[in-house]
Amino acid sequence: MAQHIDNTDRAILRYLQKDATLSIDALAEAVHLSRNACWRRVKRLEETGVVRARVALVDPAKLGLGQLVFILMRAADHSPDWLKAFDHAVRTLPEITGAHRMSGDLDYVLRVQVADVADYDRFYKRLISMVPVRDISASFVMENIKDSTAVPV
């Protein structure tokens, strides 16, 4: 369910999405609120789940995980057992940084972060050993043009 937020909440969210380490004082000044009013709004945004977490964005290439891969999948079947196995695989394999059930011709798109093609091959073998797939195709990202976690508010 969508939460009602006003323009001040939107401004707070824009600042927090750019830098979640901003102090309440700096944030309050930026959005023209008192410290207490700003703190209450941030707290409400957290309590209602609009702000789910404050995290650090890590550069995967600096950790030797510079290859981003999108995997397009068609399920072997859609039974409850298959779905349970797939859910387990997605939650277990740390290389999977995003998993989306799709409408249309594909069933799932996975976002996978690996070191290189050989690392992807090892990941692929683990994935298909955990859950049978009917069809799978990988597209390797050549260049990140835009990669953002920010929600347009």
Phi, psi and omega in degrees: 000131181290137177270144175281121175231146180260184183296327178292317175301318179299318179297317177302314181297320178298315179295315182294327178291333177279321183205098181286354179270000178304137175289158177301321179299313180294319179295315180300316179296318182296326183256009175062050176233162170290161180303313183294318179296320179294315180301317180298318180295315179299316180300316179296318178298325177288314183294328180273358177084004176297314172264110184276326183194160171245119189229166172264137176268116186262137177279108184298326181297325179292344178256010180079020180241057189275001182254115176264134183229136171254127181252127178256125187233148166240133184289149175292323173201179183237030180287158176304323179294318179296314180300321178295316179295319179295313178302317179298316180298314181299317182282339183271322185278110186292340179294336180280112181257355176198141178217128186225129173277133189247158167269167177088210189288328180267155175265317185218149168238127178248140173255122188231133179248118182225174180284315187194187183297319179297321178294320176299317181300318177297317178299312181304315181296322177294316181300309184287344173281339181268330184210128178287141178234150178278319183209139180215138180219138180246136173241123183269128181289127179270325182207132172275112179272317174213130179216098187231148172260354184289135175269133181289109179241000000 
